[in-house]
């Protein structure tokens, strides 16, 4: 039970950290702000923001579920994971930690949506907002890619409730976005102030998480690879 709770908490935290990372955070706020400008009624702004958030959550959950089930569905891969995943996890965590600390950087082109297509999606109502969130979730930045592919997927593959973790991660990515949707719907004028504070807080949270990843990765290598502990 403790292992399950730790897995859920880790996936939720990784999702939250992904959502408030600079690239996804700017994209999310821009998208929700765009929704608010196209819709007059606050309640509809909130519902559209909820649809956008749900689209992001579903995208992450589906991608993670497909990857995990595809890997574990191949007997040879499943056997390899069962035998070596615990040894691979250490180096993967260290690499993910280096990405979070920006020691390693990588440029990703991602996926873009033209203004014309954005307008069409918004004009189609809540389904369009859902699709917009789903598409934007696929535009992985280096940090979000490191958190998702380098941390969540290995964690899920090494957990007995692994197929559920992408869904928990998706919920984590949606919580901050939904918060901004509520703020915009309520007309909170100090949103830019909170955006700056969130950006500053993200730097410390990301660096602390990166440091923890490296420490845990080294610990895993010492135990399962070098077997010196």
N, C-alpha and C positions, 0 to 999 in steps of 0.2 A: 504493500500500500504506500509506503514511504517513497519507494522508487517511482511509482506512478505519479505521486504528487510533485516530486522533484522534476520529473519529465514535463508535466503540465506547466509548472511554474517557469521552467527554463524556456519552453516554447512560447509562453505568453510574454515573457520578458524580451526574448529575441524579436518577437513581433512588434512590441511597443518601440524598441530601440530602432527597428527598421523604419517604422512610420515617422519617427522624429529625426531621422538622419537628414542632413541638409537637402539632398537631391529629392527624395520622396516627399519631404515636408513642404518644400516650395511647390512641388507639383500638386500636392493635395490641397494646399491653401488656394493656389491659383484656380484649381478646378472647382472647389466649393464656392469661391468668390464669383467665378464665372456663372455658376448655377444661380447664385443669389441675384445677379444682375439681370438674368433672363426671366426670373420668376418674381412676381410682386408680393405674393402672400407669404408671410413668415412660416406658416405651417407647411406650405408646399416646398419652401426652401429646405426645411428640416427633412421632409420626406424624400426629397431629391438627394439631399446629402446622405441620408440613410441608404438610399438605393445605390449611390456611388460607392459608399463604404462597403456595402454588401458585395458589390462587384469585385472590389479589391480582395476582400476576404475569400470569396469563392475562387478567384484566380489562384491565389497562393495555395489554398487547400487542395484544389484539383491538381495543380502541378506537382505538389509534394506527394499526394496520394498516388498519382500515376507513376512517378519516379520510384517510389518505395515499392509499390506492388509489382512494377516491371522488373526491378532488380531481384526482389525476393521470389518472383514467380519463375525465375530460371534456376533450376536445381543446382547447376554448377556455380552460379553466382551466389545463391543462397548459402551453399556450403562454404564458399570462399569467405563470405561476409561473417558467417558464424565462427570461422576459424581465425580470421585475420583482422576483423573489423576493430576489435579492441586494441590491436597493435597500431592500426592505421589512424585511430581516433586522435592519438597524441600529436603526431605531426600535423594533422588537419587543423586541430585546435590552435596550434602554434601559428600556422599560416594565416588562419582567420584572425587571430589576435594581431598579427603584424599588419594585416589590412586595416583593422580597426584603429591601430595606432598610426596608420599612414606611413609605415616604414616601407611597405610594398604598395605601389599604386598601379592602377590599370584603367585604361580608357575603354568604356563600352559605348557603342553607338546607340543601343536601346531602340525603342519604338516611338515614333512621333505621329501625332494626329494633326492634320491641317485644320485651320480655323473653319473652313467650309464644312468639314465633316463634324467638327465639334458642334457647330450650330445645328446641323441636321440631327445629331444625337440628342441635344438638349430639347429641340423642338418635338422630338418623339416622346417626350415625357419621362416618366420614371424608368421604363425599360432602357431608354437612351442613356440615362445617368448611370444605370447599372453597367451597361456595355462600356461606357467611358471609364468607369472605375476598373473594370476587368482589363481593358487594354492598357491603362496606365500602370497597372500592377506588373505588367510584363516588361516594362521599361526599367530593367534592373540597372542600378548604379553600382559602382565597385563595392561600396560598403554593404548595400542591401544584398548584393550577390554573395558576398563573403558570409553574411549572416545566414542567408537562406541555404545556399549550396554547401558552404564550408562548415556550418554549425548545426543548423536544424536537421538537414538530411542525414548526416552521420549520426546525430543524436537519435533520430527516429529509427535508423537501421539497427541501432544498438539497444533499442528499447522494446519490451514486449507489448507496449501499447503504441508502437511507432506509427501506425496508420492514422491514429487520432491526433498526433502532434501537429501535422500541417493545419488542421482545422483550428486548434488552439492558437497556433501562430497567426492564422488569418484573423482571428478575433482580436489578438494583440495589435495587429496592424490597423485594425479598424477603430479602436477606441479613441486615439488622439484625433483622428480625422472626424469622427462623429462629434467629438467635443468642439472642434472648430465649426462644424456645421450648426451646432446648437448656438454657439456664440454669434455667428453671422445672422442666424434666424432671429435672435433676440436683439440684434442691432448693437452689440457691444462695441463701442468706439475705440476702446483701448486694445483692440485685437493686435495691432502692430507691436504694441509694448510687450504683450504676452508672447508674440512670435519671436521677438528678440531675446526674451528671457529663455524661451524654450530652446532656441538655437544655441545659446551659451551653455545651458544645462546639458544639452546633448553632447557637447564636446567632452565634458567631464564624465558623463555616463558611458560614452563610447570608449574613452581611454581606460576607465576602470574595468569595464567589461573586457577590453582587449588584454589588459594586464592579467586578469583572472584566467582568460583563455590560455595565455602562454604558460602561466604557473601550473594550471591543471594539465596542459599538454605535456609539459616537462615531467610532471608527476606520473602521468600515464606511461611515458616512455621509460622512466626509471623502473616502474613496476612490471609492465607487460612486455617491454622490448629488451631492456638491459637486465631486468630482474635483479636489481641491486638493493631493492627495499623489500 
